[in-house]
Amino acid sequence: MTITLTCTNAVAEVVVSGGIYLRWHGSARGGPGRGLGDEGDGVRAVREPGGEGGRERAVERTAGPSAPATAPGDPEAARRRAERRAERITAGATELEQRLADLLRAGLAGAEQTGGGPWEETAARMVDAQAPGLASRVRELAAIPSSGPGWPVRLLEECALLHLLDRGWLHRERLPDSLAATVRSRVGLSTSADGPPVRDHWLVLAQYDTADARLTTRRVWLYGAETDRTVLLLSYGAAGRPPELALPVGLALEAEVSAYPDAGRRRVALGRRFAPPEPTRARPRGVTTSRATVRYGEALRDDPWLDSVPVVLDRVVPVPDGDGWQLADADGDTALPLARTTGGQPGLWRLVALSGGAPVTVFGECGHRGFAPLTAWPAGRGTAVPLC
C-alpha cells in the first residue's frame, strides 16, 4: 500500500493506493485529540471506482475556520454531538426500513440472484449513519442466501428482527428505560458501565475469541461464587492481534465489576482487583436442560435480539442425534441439541471423551441455534476442561 501525504497551511491531503482519497481542512491549531473524522473537522472520503469492491461512497463534513472550539468536557457540546448522531441514525434506520420493504415487495428469491452486493452497499450506508450495530446485522443478511437449505426462512426471521430493531429506535421514547437502553446498544451506541461495583470471587468459566476483517473480540464469562451471577467481559484488539485481557479457564479472582445499562445487565466492566487470579476447583451451580430453555425464553422477553444466554448444565450426557449431537439429562427425559457449528470441532470430541457415557457438568451458551458447549467438568473431582 502506498500513502502520499501533502500538507499546505491547514490543508492535508492523503492518497492511498487502492482508490482512497482523504482531504482534511480546518484550523492549524486543532485541539488535542482531534483527527480525521472527529466532529467539527472537515472530512471528505471518496472511494474511487477502481477501489476495493468498485463501490463509490462519499462522506463530507465541513467546518469553517471560525467554528468554535469546545472544551473536552463541555456537556453542552456533548449533548449537541449526541443529537446530531441520533439524527443520522434515524435517517439510516428510515432508509433501512425502505430497503426491507423493497425486499419483501420483490420477493425473497431475488436476494439469492442479486448476491451480497446490495447488502454490502446498505451496510456501508449504515456505517455512514454511525449505526455500526445495524451495519453488522445487514452484513449478516448478505450471507444467508448461500447458507444452505431453508435459507428463505432464516432470511425472513432476520429481516423481522432487523425491522423490530429499526422500529424500536424510531420509537425509543415510548419504550421502558431498560429496553430503550438495549435498543441503543444494539444499534451501536457506546455506553459506559454505570452499575454499582459488585465485589465477589469470580470463577473464569470460559474465554474465546471471534474475529473479522476489522476487529478481534474476546469474550470472558465469569461466575460469582457469592452472588450466583454469570457476567460477561468484552475486550477488543486490532484485526490479527489478541486483546490484552487474558483470563484462562479454571482461575478465580477477587474483584469488583460494574454492569452496563442493557437488559439483564449481563455485560460488565472489570474494576478493582484485590488479589491475583489463582487456580480453583470450585464449580458453578447447574440446572436441567428444560430450565435452560426457560431461562433463554425469559431473557428474550427483555432483549428480543439476544442470540443466547450463559447456562451451566448439571449431570448431562452427550449422545448422538442423527447427524448431530445433544446433551441429555441423566436424571430426566429431556435434552438440548448442540449447535450445528459444534459438530466436527475438537471441543465436541473432547467433551465426549471426558464423559465416556457418564454425566458431566457443561457450561455454554444456550440459544435459538442450540447449545454451544464452552467448558466441562468431569463427574466427581476434576478441573475444568476448555472446549473452545
N, C-alpha and C positions, 0 to 999 in steps of 0.2 A: 504494500500500500504506500502511495506517495502522497505527502502532505505539503502544500505550499502555503506559507503564511506571509501576508503583506500587511503592514501597519502604516497608516498615514494619519497623523494627528489622532483623532478619536475614532478612526475607522479601521476595522480589522477585517481582512478577507481570508478565508480558508478554503482551499480547493483540495479535495481528496479524490484520488483516482478511483473510479467506480461511479462517478457521476454525482457527487455530493458537493454542493456549494453553500457555504455559510458566510453571512455578512453581518457584522456587529457594528453598531454605531451608537454613540452616546457620549456622556461626559467622560473626559480623560481622567477625572478624579473619582472614578467609581468607588463606592464604599466597599469595605471589607466583605468578603463572601459573595460578591457579585460575580456573575459569569454568564455565559451563553445560556439563554433560556430562562433566566430569572425574571420575575415580574418587574416591569419597568424598563427592561432592556429592549432595544430594537433588534429583533432577530428575524432573519429570513433564511429558511432552509428549503432547498429545492433539490429533488432527485431528478436528474436529467433522464430522458427516455432511454439512454443506454445503460442506466444504472441497474442495480440488483432488482430483478423482477420486472424491469421495464415499466415501473409504475411512476407516475408523476404526482408528487404531493407538495404542497407548499403551506407553510405556517409563517405568518408575519405579525410581529408586534412592533409598533413604532412609538417611541417616546422622544419628544423633542428635547433639546439641551436644557430647556427651562423646567423639565419635570422635577418636582420637589423630591428631595431625598428624604427617606423616612428612617427613623431610628430602628435598630433591630428589634427592640421590644415594644414598639408602638402598637397598642391594642387596636386603635382605630384603623391603622394601615392593615393589620392582620385581618380585621373584620371585612375591609373592602376586598382584600385578596380572596377571602373565603367566598364572598358574594359573587365575585367575578368567576371563580372556578365553578360554583354551583350553577351559574347561568350557562357555562359551557357544557357542563354535564347534562343539564336539562335539554339543551339543544341536541346533544348527542343521543340521549335517550329517546327523544321525539323522532329523530331520524331513524334510529334502530327500530322503533315501532313500525314505521312505514316499510322498512326493509322486510320485517317479519310478515307484515300484511301482504306484501307483494309476493313473497314466497308461497304463502298459503293460497293466494288467489291463482297463481300459476300452477300450483300442484307440486308435491314433494319430489316427483320423478325428475323434475327439472334440475334439482340440486345435484343429482348424480351426473347429469350431462354437462353442466357448466363447470364442475370441478370446484376447487377451493379458491380460485382467483377472486371471485366476488366477495367471498367471506373475508379474505385477507385485506381487501380494499376497505370493507366495512370495519374490520378490526383497527386498521390504520386510522380511520376517521374517529374511532372511539379513543384512540391514543391522543389524537389532536384535541379531543374534547376533554382530556385529562380524566378519563374514566378507565383506568387500566383493568379494573375488575370486569367491566363489560367487554373490553377488548379480549381478555383471556377467554371468556365464555364464548365469544364469537369464533375465535380460532378453534375451539373445541368442536364447534358445529361443522367446520370445514372437513374434519377427519371422519365424521360419522358415516357419510355415504359410502366410504370404502372400508367400513368396519365389519362387513360380512352380513350374513342373512339376518333379517329383522331390523335392518338399519332405518327404514322409514318410521317404525315405532319409536326407536331411540331418538331420532331427529325431532319428531313431534313432541316427545317428552321434554327434550332440552329446550326447544323453542318455547314451550309453555312456561318453563321455569324462567327463561330469559324475559319473556313477556311479563311475568309476575314481578321480576326484579325491576323492570322498567316502570311498571305501574306503581310499585312501591316507592321508587324515587320521585316520580312525578306527583305523588300524593303523600309524601312522607310526613307532612304536617298533621295528617289525620291518624297516624299510627301511634301506638303506645311507645313510650320512650325507648324501651329495650329493643323493640322490633325496628324502630327508626334507626337506632344505633347499628343494628345488624345490617340494615339496608345500606347505610353509609359505608360500612366496612366492606360489604360485598361489591359495591360499586367501585371501590378503590380508594376511598378517602382514608388517609392515615390518621390514627388516633393514638393517644398516649395512655399508659396504664394508670387509671385513676382510682383503683380499688385500694382499700387499706392493706398494709403489709400483713401477710399471714405467715407466721413462723411455724415450721414443722420439720420433722425428719423426713426428707423426700427420697424415696426409692426410685432409681432410674429404671423405668420399665422397658424403654426401647429408644433407639436412636437410629435414624436413617435419613439419607439424602435423596432429593429429587433434583433434576437439572433440566434446563432448556438452553436455548442458544444465548440467553441473556443473563441467567441467574442460577446459582446453586442454593437450594433451600434445605436447611437441616431442621428436622423435627425431633424433639426430645420430649418423651412422655414421662411425667413424674407422678408418683403416688404418695400422698401424705399419710404417714402411719397414724397420726393422731386425728387428723380431720377426715380421714377416709375419702379423700378427694383426689381425682385424677386431673392433672393440668398439663398444658402444652407450652413448651418453649420453642420459639422460632428464631433461627439465626440464618443470616444470608451471607453469601460470598459471590464474588465475580464468577462468570462462567469459567469452568475448568479449575476453580480454586475452592478448596473446602472452607466452610465458615470457621471462625475462630473458636466458637463454643464447642467443647467436646466433653461429653459425659457418658462414658461407657456403661453398658448394661451391667447390673449387679452391684453398682456402687450406691451409696446413700450419703446425703449431705444434709447438714442442718443449716437452713437458710430461710430468708423471707422472700415471698413472691407477692406481686401485686397484679390484680386482674385487669384486663382490658374491658371496655364498656360494650360488649356484644352479648347476644342472647346466650345464656348458660355461663357466661364469664369464665370460659374454659381456658382461653389463651392468657398467659401471664408473662410478666417481665421478672427476671431474676434480680433480686435485690441483695441485701447484705448477707454474706456468708459467715457463719460462726465457727466453722471448722472445715478442714479439707475433706473432700469426698473419701470414703473408705469402703472396703468390701463389706457386704452384709449377706446374711442368709434369710433375711426377712422376706415374706411373700405378701402380696396383696390379697384381699378377700375376693372370692369369686362368686359368680352367680350361674344359674342354669341357662341353657340356650333360649328357652322361652322368655325368661326375664330379660335377656339381652335384646331380643326383638322389641319388647315393650319399651325399653329404655330408648331405643332408636326412634320409635314412634312418638314418644313424649318429647324428644328433642326436636323432631320435625315440626311440632306444633309451634315452637318458638323460633325456628330457623328453617323455613321450607327448602333452602338451598343447601342444606347440610348433606354431605356425601356419606358420612359415617360418624360413629361415636366410639370412644375407647371403652372396651369391655374386657374384664377378666372372666374367663370361663373356668369353672371348677369341675373336676372329675369328668372330663370328656375324652373320647377315644376317636382318633382319626380312622375313618373307614372309607373304602371306595364307594362311589355312587355313579354308576355308568361310566361316562367319560371323565368325571371329576371326582372330587373328594368332599366329605363332610365331617363335621365334628358332632358325634352323637353323645348324648348324655348317658353316662354309665349307669345311672340310677333311674332313668326315665325312658320315654319312648319318643323324644323329640331330638331334632338335630338341626344344625346350621350348615348350609352349603358353603364351601370355601370359594372365594372369589376366583374367577377363571384365570386371572393373572398369576395366581399362586401355582397353578399346575405346571409341572416340569422344572420348577425352581429348586435350587439346593435346599432352601429352607423347608420345603414340604417333606423331602426325604429325611432331613434331619429330625423333623417332628415325628415322622412315622417310626424312625429308628429309636428315638427317645421313648416313645410309648411302648412299642413292642406288643401292642394289644392291651396294655394296661392303661388305666385312667391317668391323665396328666392335667396340669393347670396351664392354661394358654391365655396370654394377653394379645389383643389385636384390635383391629378396627372393624366394627360391625355396621354395615350399611346396605343400600339397595343392590349393590353388586355382589353381596355375600360377605363372608368373614375373611379378613386378611390377617393371618397369624404373624406376630412380630417377635414374641418371646415365649418360651415354655419352661416349665419346671417339672421334673420327674416326680413320680409318686414317692412318698417318703422324703428322706433328706436328700438334698442336692442343690446345686447352684443353678442360677438362671442360664438358659441356653438361647442366645440370639438366633433368630430365624430370618433376619433380613440384613 
